[in-house]
Amino acid sequence: MGFWTLLEGLLLFANAFAILNEDRFLAPRGWTLAEIQGGRRNTLKGQIIGLIHACQFLRLPLILFNIITIVVKLFAG
């Protein structure tokens, strides 16, 4: 596995987190930011919730990285 393949996998993973709908998917399972308020941010669940919300907040850079990846794949094969 090359470095480029690893970067593509991480980009796909970030895209998957970015499209999760908080109202339909995360809230019924108790995975919202309101659930981890207080001292529970250092737990594994709190870290994952923070990662999901960071990916949702950074959608514009994700779009740019997706465009760059598509262009590189078109020209490099």
C-alpha positions in Angstrom: 0.0 0.0 0.0 1.4 3.3 -1.0 1.2 6.7 0.6 -1.3 8.0 -2.0 -3.6 5.0 -1.3 -3.4 5.8 2.4 -4.3 9.4 1.7 -7.3 8.4 -0.4 -8.5 6.1 2.3 -8.3 8.8 4.9 -10.2 11.2 2.5 -12.9 8.6 2.0 -13.1 8.2 5.8 -13.4 11.9 6.4 -16.1 12.1 3.7 -18.1 9.4 5.4 -18.0 11.4 8.7 -18.9 14.6 7.0 -22.2 13.4 5.5 -23.6 12.0 8.7 -26.8 13.8 9.6 -27.0 14.7 13.3 -30.8 14.8 13.5 -31.5 11.5 11.7 -28.5 9.4 12.5 -26.4 10.7 15.4 -29.1 12.0 17.9 -31.1 8.8 18.2 -27.9 7.0 19.1 -26.7 9.6 21.6 -23.8 10.8 19.6 -24.3 14.6 19.7 -22.1 17.3 21.3 -24.7 17.8 23.9 -24.2 14.3 25.2 -20.5 14.8 25.9 -20.7 18.2 27.7 -18.9 18.2 30.9 -15.9 16.1 31.8 -16.6 13.2 29.4 -14.7 14.7 26.4 -11.6 12.5 27.0 -13.5 9.3 26.6 -13.3 7.3 23.4 -16.9 8.2 22.6 -16.2 11.9 23.2 -13.1 11.8 20.9 -15.1 10.1 18.1 -17.9 12.7 18.4 -15.4 15.5 18.3 -13.9 14.0 15.1 -17.3 13.6 13.5 -18.1 17.3 14.2 -14.7 18.4 13.0 -15.2 16.7 9.7 -18.6 18.2 9.4 -17.2 21.7 10.2 -14.4 21.4 7.6 -16.6 20.5 4.6 -15.2 23.1 2.3 -11.6 21.9 2.6 -12.9 18.4 2.1 -14.5 19.5 -1.2 -11.2 21.0 -2.3 -9.2 17.8 -1.4 -11.8 15.8 -3.3 -11.4 17.9 -6.4 -7.6 17.7 -6.2 -7.8 13.9 -5.8 -10.1 13.6 -8.8 -7.9 15.8 -11.0 -4.7 13.9 -10.0 -6.5 10.5 -10.7 -7.6 11.8 -14.1 -4.1 12.8 -15.1 -2.0 10.2 -13.4 -4.4 7.2 -13.9 
